[in-house]
Amino acid sequence: QVQLVESGGGSVQAGGSLRLSCAAFGYTYPNKWMGWFRQAPGKEREGVAGFYTGGGSIKYADSVKGRFTISQDNAKNTVYLQMNSLKPEDTAMYYCAADYRLRAGAELDSQQYNYWGQGTQVTVSS
């Protein structure tokens, strides 16, 4: 059974930082596509960052470029999202997603991922 478990959310003031973690369990193959998504109340889910754990380029949403960094610890089967210079508009539920196969260029397309975590809330106050 594939499972993704997020942690690390919380409340911070604007300009602060948080690091989200996504631990993956039950995967048959070591490499996969991983992404971070977020959804604010009344808004559609949007892709934040995505990459292939076996190597290759990382894709970021324009709204987070230069502020967010996605990384991985293979030994722990965990993916991280380091979020710096947080803004009130970053407030959302953040989700980790994964899949073994992805259409080229679809790292930030939530429709392409079949496995999702339960989400962790990030709240940024001004």
MDTraj code that builds the backbone (N, CA, C; nanometers):
import mdtraj as md
import numpy as np

residues = "GLN VAL GLN LEU VAL GLU SER GLY GLY GLY SER VAL GLN ALA GLY GLY SER LEU ARG LEU SER CYS ALA ALA PHE GLY TYR THR TYR PRO ASN LYS TRP MET GLY TRP PHE ARG GLN ALA PRO GLY LYS GLU ARG GLU GLY VAL ALA GLY PHE TYR THR GLY GLY GLY SER ILE LYS TYR ALA ASP SER VAL LYS GLY ARG PHE THR ILE SER GLN ASP ASN ALA LYS ASN THR VAL TYR LEU GLN MET ASN SER LEU LYS PRO GLU ASP THR ALA MET TYR TYR CYS ALA ALA ASP TYR ARG LEU ARG ALA GLY ALA GLU LEU ASP SER GLN GLN TYR ASN TYR TRP GLY GLN GLY THR GLN VAL THR VAL SER SER".split()
xyz = np.array([
    [0.0841, -0.1183, 0.0000],
    [0.0000, 0.0000, 0.0000],
    [0.0887, 0.1248, 0.0000],
    [0.0709, 0.2091, -0.1015],
    [0.1502, 0.3312, -0.1110],
    [0.0949, 0.4345, -0.0134],
    [0.1850, 0.4936, 0.0629],
    [0.1445, 0.5976, 0.1582],
    [0.2404, 0.7140, 0.1552],
    [0.1859, 0.8340, 0.1669],
    [0.2652, 0.9553, 0.1797],
    [0.2193, 1.0261, 0.3061],
    [0.3154, 1.0642, 0.3890],
    [0.2813, 1.1286, 0.5155],
    [0.3557, 1.2611, 0.5243],
    [0.2796, 1.3709, 0.5250],
    [0.3399, 1.5030, 0.5336],
    [0.3480, 1.5483, 0.6784],
    [0.4431, 1.6366, 0.7036],
    [0.4559, 1.7002, 0.8342],
    [0.5309, 1.8312, 0.8169],
    [0.5307, 1.9121, 0.9222],
    [0.6096, 2.0342, 0.9195],
    [0.5324, 2.1624, 0.8999],
    [0.4031, 2.1521, 0.8778],
    [0.3249, 2.2735, 0.8617],
    [0.3142, 2.3502, 0.9923],
    [0.2594, 2.4711, 0.9850],
    [0.2431, 2.5520, 1.1043],
    [0.2081, 2.6939, 1.0703],
    [0.2182, 2.7805, 1.1700],
    [0.1877, 2.9219, 1.1525],
    [0.3139, 3.0040, 1.1715],
    [0.3393, 3.0935, 1.0781],
    [0.4556, 3.1811, 1.0848],
    [0.4165, 3.3203, 1.0407],
    [0.5003, 3.4151, 1.0734],
    [0.4796, 3.5510, 1.0245],
    [0.5432, 3.5655, 0.8871],
    [0.4958, 3.6634, 0.8150],
    [0.5518, 3.6914, 0.6823],
    [0.7030, 3.7127, 0.6938],
    [0.7737, 3.6537, 0.5982],
    [0.9186, 3.6607, 0.5996],
    [0.9845, 3.5417, 0.6665],
    [0.9051, 3.4619, 0.7350],
    [0.9579, 3.3465, 0.8052],
    [0.9779, 3.2265, 0.7146],
    [1.0182, 3.1149, 0.7762],
    [1.0486, 2.9929, 0.7013],
    [0.9835, 2.8721, 0.7658],
    [0.9560, 2.7733, 0.6837],
    [0.9092, 2.6429, 0.7288],
    [0.9692, 2.5368, 0.6378],
    [0.9854, 2.4171, 0.6907],
    [1.0273, 2.3049, 0.6080],
    [0.9251, 2.1932, 0.6214],
    [0.8663, 2.1588, 0.5095],
    [0.7718, 2.0486, 0.5047],
    [0.8445, 1.9196, 0.4693],
    [0.7963, 1.8097, 0.5268],
    [0.8522, 1.6782, 0.4973],
    [0.7433, 1.5874, 0.4421],
    [0.7839, 1.4976, 0.3538],
    [0.6918, 1.3988, 0.2981],
    [0.7635, 1.2643, 0.2996],
    [0.7207, 1.1769, 0.3890],
    [0.7784, 1.0434, 0.3979],
    [0.6959, 0.9472, 0.3132],
    [0.7648, 0.8679, 0.2305],
    [0.6973, 0.7761, 0.1392],
    [0.7152, 0.6322, 0.1858],
    [0.6050, 0.5567, 0.1839],
    [0.6073, 0.4182, 0.2280],
    [0.5397, 0.3295, 0.1243],
    [0.5875, 0.2063, 0.1173],
    [0.5170, 0.1066, 0.0389],
    [0.5402, 0.1121, -0.1108],
    [0.6467, 0.1803, -0.1559],
    [0.6719, 0.1890, -0.2988],
    [0.7503, 0.0680, -0.3478],
    [0.7109, 0.0199, -0.4638],
    [0.7774, -0.0962, -0.5221],
    [0.9115, -0.0585, -0.5826],
    [0.9175, 0.0597, -0.6444],
    [1.0394, 0.1032, -0.7112],
    [1.0971, 0.2237, -0.6391],
    [1.2299, 0.2364, -0.6365],
    [1.2905, 0.3454, -0.5590],
    [1.2696, 0.4832, -0.6199],
    [1.2615, 0.4901, -0.7533],
    [1.2497, 0.6212, -0.8163],
    [1.1082, 0.6487, -0.8624],
    [1.0706, 0.7726, -0.8514],
    [0.9347, 0.8121, -0.8837],
    [0.9287, 0.9636, -0.9003],
    [0.8179, 1.0083, -0.9546],
    [0.7922, 1.1520, -0.9635],
    [0.7298, 1.1969, -0.8312],
    [0.7788, 1.3088, -0.7812],
    [0.7271, 1.3623, -0.6550],
    [0.6930, 1.5094, -0.6751],
    [0.5865, 1.5525, -0.6124],
    [0.5484, 1.6920, -0.6237],
    [0.4873, 1.7457, -0.4963],
    [0.4966, 1.8746, -0.4804],
    [0.4275, 1.9463, -0.3738],
    [0.3213, 2.0355, -0.4375],
    [0.2028, 2.0305, -0.3794],
    [0.0914, 2.1094, -0.4269],
    [0.0300, 2.1838, -0.3093],
    [-0.0485, 2.2849, -0.3392],
    [-0.1169, 2.3558, -0.2317],
    [-0.2556, 2.3980, -0.2780],
    [-0.3422, 2.4116, -0.1781],
    [-0.4783, 2.4538, -0.2083],
    [-0.5271, 2.5454, -0.0984],
    [-0.5602, 2.6669, -0.1375],
    [-0.6174, 2.7640, -0.0446],
    [-0.7693, 2.7556, -0.0524],
    [-0.8388, 2.7970, 0.0528],
    [-0.9856, 2.7915, 0.0520],
    [-1.0436, 2.8665, -0.0672],
    [-1.1330, 2.7989, -0.1386],
    [-1.1992, 2.8613, -0.2523],
    [-1.1161, 2.8668, -0.3790],
    [-0.9969, 2.8076, -0.3746],
    [-0.9098, 2.8105, -0.4926],
    [-0.8792, 2.6694, -0.5386],
    [-0.8355, 2.6591, -0.6631],
    [-0.7968, 2.5292, -0.7167],
    [-0.6599, 2.4871, -0.6629],
    [-0.6390, 2.3576, -0.6628],
    [-0.5086, 2.3064, -0.6217],
    [-0.4053, 2.3462, -0.7255],
    [-0.2904, 2.3952, -0.6789],
    [-0.1862, 2.4375, -0.7712],
    [-0.0543, 2.3678, -0.7398],
    [0.0219, 2.3434, -0.8435],
    [0.1523, 2.2821, -0.8268],
    [0.2530, 2.3836, -0.7769],
    [0.3349, 2.3403, -0.6832],
    [0.4372, 2.4268, -0.6243],
    [0.5755, 2.3876, -0.6752],
    [0.6069, 2.2596, -0.6655],
    [0.7369, 2.2105, -0.7097],
    [0.7244, 2.0627, -0.7417],
    [0.8034, 2.0157, -0.8385],
    [0.7989, 1.8744, -0.8744],
    [0.9285, 1.8311, -0.9382],
    [0.9606, 1.7021, -0.9235],
    [1.0841, 1.6494, -0.9816],
    [1.0801, 1.4970, -0.9832],
    [1.1819, 1.4400, -1.0507],
    [1.1969, 1.2952, -1.0557],
    [1.3088, 1.2571, -0.9599],
    [1.2813, 1.1654, -0.8680],
    [1.3803, 1.1346, -0.7652],
    [1.5047, 1.0667, -0.8208],
    [1.4963, 1.0139, -0.9427],
    [1.6122, 0.9515, -1.0043],
    [1.7059, 1.0496, -1.0712],
    [1.6728, 1.1778, -1.0685],
    [1.7584, 1.2792, -1.1283],
    [1.6877, 1.3556, -1.2389],
    [1.7404, 1.4729, -1.2680],
    [1.6777, 1.5567, -1.3699],
    [1.6430, 1.6920, -1.3135],
    [1.5822, 1.7733, -1.3958],
    [1.5525, 1.9096, -1.3550],
    [1.4342, 1.9151, -1.2600],
    [1.4280, 2.0210, -1.1849],
    [1.3196, 2.0460, -1.0915],
    [1.2346, 2.1594, -1.1472],
    [1.1067, 2.1459, -1.1370],
    [1.0183, 2.2514, -1.1837],
    [0.9536, 2.3197, -1.0641],
    [0.9510, 2.4519, -1.0678],
    [0.8869, 2.5317, -0.9634],
    [0.7800, 2.6216, -1.0249],
    [0.6777, 2.6470, -0.9486],
    [0.5805, 2.7472, -0.9896],
    [0.6480, 2.8844, -0.9849],
    [0.6101, 2.9723, -1.0767],
    [0.6703, 3.1063, -1.0798],
    [0.6532, 3.1793, -0.9473],
    [0.5437, 3.1539, -0.8802],
    [0.5137, 3.2259, -0.7567],
    [0.6064, 3.1899, -0.6414],
    [0.6801, 3.0795, -0.6534],
    [0.7669, 3.0371, -0.5432],
    [0.9146, 3.0296, -0.5819],
    [0.9447, 3.0535, -0.7084],
    [1.0848, 3.0467, -0.7525],
    [1.1721, 3.1411, -0.6716],
    [1.2867, 3.0901, -0.6289],
    [1.3791, 3.1703, -0.5495],
    [1.3479, 3.1705, -0.4012],
    [1.2312, 3.1191, -0.3643],
    [1.1935, 3.1157, -0.2223],
    [1.1772, 2.9726, -0.1703],
    [1.1279, 2.8827, -0.2543],
    [1.1049, 2.7438, -0.2128],
    [1.2087, 2.6541, -0.2788],
    [1.2474, 2.5490, -0.2059],
    [1.3417, 2.4506, -0.2593],
    [1.2936, 2.3115, -0.2238],
    [1.2856, 2.2262, -0.3252],
    [1.2495, 2.0862, -0.3029],
    [1.3769, 2.0028, -0.3008],
    [1.3827, 1.9069, -0.2099],
    [1.5010, 1.8223, -0.1995],
    [1.4587, 1.6848, -0.1485],
    [1.5544, 1.5923, -0.1457],
    [1.5209, 1.4568, -0.1020],
    [1.6330, 1.3971, -0.0194],
    [1.5952, 1.3043, 0.0652],
    [1.6886, 1.2218, 0.1405],
    [1.6530, 1.0776, 0.1056],
    [1.7300, 1.0171, 0.0158],
    [1.6976, 0.8825, -0.0313],
    [1.7023, 0.7791, 0.0800],
    [1.7954, 0.7975, 0.1740],
    [1.8081, 0.7021, 0.2833],
    [1.6815, 0.6976, 0.3684],
    [1.6159, 0.8117, 0.3779],
    [1.4935, 0.8201, 0.4587],
    [1.3677, 0.8114, 0.3739],
    [1.3850, 0.7998, 0.2419],
    [1.2706, 0.7981, 0.1502],
    [1.1787, 0.9171, 0.1780],
    [1.2393, 1.0319, 0.1915],
    [1.1665, 1.1527, 0.2303],
    [1.1998, 1.2665, 0.1357],
    [1.0982, 1.3438, 0.1025],
    [1.1138, 1.4629, 0.0199],
    [1.0784, 1.5837, 0.1060],
    [1.1524, 1.6907, 0.0868],
    [1.1330, 1.8112, 0.1665],
    [1.0938, 1.9298, 0.0776],
    [1.0282, 2.0241, 0.1390],
    [1.0020, 2.1520, 0.0741],
    [1.0437, 2.2609, 0.1723],
    [1.1579, 2.3220, 0.1442],
    [1.2047, 2.4326, 0.2262],
    [1.1397, 2.5597, 0.1743],
    [1.0707, 2.6289, 0.2618],
    [0.9977, 2.7486, 0.2219],
    [1.0533, 2.8678, 0.2991],
    [1.1114, 2.9607, 0.2266],
    [1.1689, 3.0817, 0.2864],
    [1.0935, 3.2039, 0.2378],
    [1.1143, 3.3148, 0.3078],
    [1.0499, 3.4420, 0.2712],
    [0.9005, 3.4232, 0.2477],
    [0.8369, 3.3580, 0.3398],
    [0.6952, 3.3256, 0.3233],
    [0.6083, 3.4508, 0.3209],
    [0.5031, 3.4434, 0.2418],
    [0.4095, 3.5540, 0.2245],
    [0.2696, 3.5087, 0.2663],
    [0.1842, 3.6024, 0.3032],
    [0.0465, 3.5624, 0.3386],
    [-0.0223, 3.4834, 0.2279],
    [0.0100, 3.5125, 0.1030],
    [-0.0528, 3.4403, -0.0079],
    [-0.0034, 3.2968, -0.0202],
    [0.0961, 3.2584, 0.0572],
    [0.1402, 3.1189, 0.0605],
    [0.0529, 3.0347, 0.1529],
    [-0.0360, 3.0987, 0.2250],
    [-0.1245, 3.0266, 0.3158],
    [-0.2116, 2.9280, 0.2393],
    [-0.2055, 2.8015, 0.2785],
    [-0.2801, 2.6960, 0.2089],
    [-0.2579, 2.5636, 0.2794],
    [-0.3356, 2.4646, 0.2375],
    [-0.3052, 2.3267, 0.2741],
    [-0.2058, 2.2759, 0.1713],
    [-0.0975, 2.2198, 0.2182],
    [0.0069, 2.1698, 0.1299],
    [0.0024, 2.0176, 0.1257],
    [0.0101, 1.9653, 0.0027],
    [0.0012, 1.8220, -0.0188],
    [0.1242, 1.7711, -0.0918],
    [0.1638, 1.6521, -0.0556],
    [0.2695, 1.5805, -0.1247],
    [0.2020, 1.4792, -0.2178],
    [0.2586, 1.4604, -0.3370],
    [0.2022, 1.3664, -0.4324],
    [0.3138, 1.2893, -0.5002],
    [0.2788, 1.1700, -0.5507],
    [0.3789, 1.0862, -0.6162],
    [0.3148, 1.0005, -0.7232],
    [0.3977, 0.9567, -0.8175],
    [0.3557, 0.8592, -0.9168],
    [0.4790, 0.8034, -0.9847],
    [0.4640, 0.6848, -1.0406],
    [0.5768, 0.6214, -1.1082],
    [0.5972, 0.6759, -1.2485],
    [0.4906, 0.7153, -1.3123],
    [0.5011, 0.7635, -1.4491],
    [0.4308, 0.8978, -1.4601],
    [0.4884, 0.9856, -1.5400],
    [0.4320, 1.1183, -1.5561],
    [0.4513, 1.1631, -1.6999],
    [0.3532, 1.2293, -1.7540],
    [0.3672, 1.2877, -1.8878],
    [0.4772, 1.3934, -1.8827],
    [0.5587, 1.3997, -1.9851],
    [0.6693, 1.4948, -1.9894],
    [0.6184, 1.6365, -1.9651],
    [0.6857, 1.7077, -1.8744],
    [0.6499, 1.8457, -1.8458],
    [0.5319, 1.8622, -1.7529],
    [0.4854, 1.7538, -1.6934],
    [0.3635, 1.7600, -1.6120],
    [0.3905, 1.7571, -1.4624],
    [0.5114, 1.7958, -1.4257],
    [0.5480, 1.7876, -1.2835],
    [0.4539, 1.8659, -1.1936],
    [0.3930, 1.9721, -1.2419],
    [0.3062, 2.0552, -1.1593],
    [0.1575, 2.0365, -1.1918],
    [0.1263, 1.9287, -1.2621],
    [-0.0117, 1.8993, -1.2996],
    [-0.0692, 1.7985, -1.2010],
    [-0.1574, 1.8419, -1.1154],
    [-0.2098, 1.7536, -1.0112],
    [-0.2862, 1.6345, -1.0688],
    [-0.3386, 1.6482, -1.1893],
    [-0.4157, 1.5398, -1.2510],
    [-0.3285, 1.4195, -1.2860],
    [-0.1970, 1.4416, -1.2911],
    [-0.1051, 1.3358, -1.3317],
    [-0.0617, 1.2456, -1.2175],
    [-0.0922, 1.2848, -1.0945],
    [-0.0448, 1.2094, -0.9791],
    [-0.1587, 1.1251, -0.9211],
    [-0.1254, 1.0011, -0.8879],
    [-0.2258, 0.9109, -0.8322],
    [-0.2165, 0.8916, -0.6818],
    [-0.1036, 0.9261, -0.6240],
    [-0.0847, 0.9031, -0.4811],
    [-0.0682, 1.0367, -0.4094],
    [-0.1444, 1.0525, -0.3019],
    [-0.1473, 1.1790, -0.2299],
    [-0.1391, 1.1582, -0.0791],
    [-0.0753, 1.2550, -0.0123],
    [-0.0760, 1.2561, 0.1326],
    [-0.2000, 1.3257, 0.1851],
    [-0.2091, 1.3357, 0.3166],
    [-0.3277, 1.3911, 0.3790],
    [-0.3230, 1.5437, 0.3881],
    [-0.2076, 1.6013, 0.3670],
    [-0.1932, 1.7456, 0.3697],
    [-0.1461, 1.7992, 0.5035],
    [-0.0807, 1.9140, 0.4995],
    [-0.0376, 1.9826, 0.6197],
    [-0.0623, 2.1327, 0.5993],
    [-0.1177, 2.1971, 0.7007],
    [-0.1588, 2.3360, 0.6875],
    [-0.0420, 2.4314, 0.7101],
    [-0.0327, 2.5292, 0.6224],
    [0.0648, 2.6371, 0.6367],
    [-0.0129, 2.7686, 0.6420],
    [0.0103, 2.8458, 0.7478],
    [-0.0571, 2.9740, 0.7639],
    [0.0475, 3.0825, 0.7849],
    [0.0429, 3.1846, 0.7001],
    [0.1388, 3.2939, 0.7071],
    [0.0628, 3.4226, 0.7379],
    [0.0967, 3.4851, 0.8481],
    [0.0282, 3.6076, 0.8887],
    [0.1124, 3.7297, 0.8518],
    [0.0437, 3.8387, 0.8248],
    [0.1149, 3.9615, 0.7833],
    [0.1549, 4.0452, 0.9033],
])
top = md.Topology()
chain = top.add_chain()
for i, resn in enumerate(residues, 1):
    res = top.add_residue(resn, chain, resSeq=i)
    for name in ("N", "CA", "C"):
        top.add_atom(name, md.element.get_by_symbol(name[0]), res)
traj = md.Trajectory(xyz[None], top)
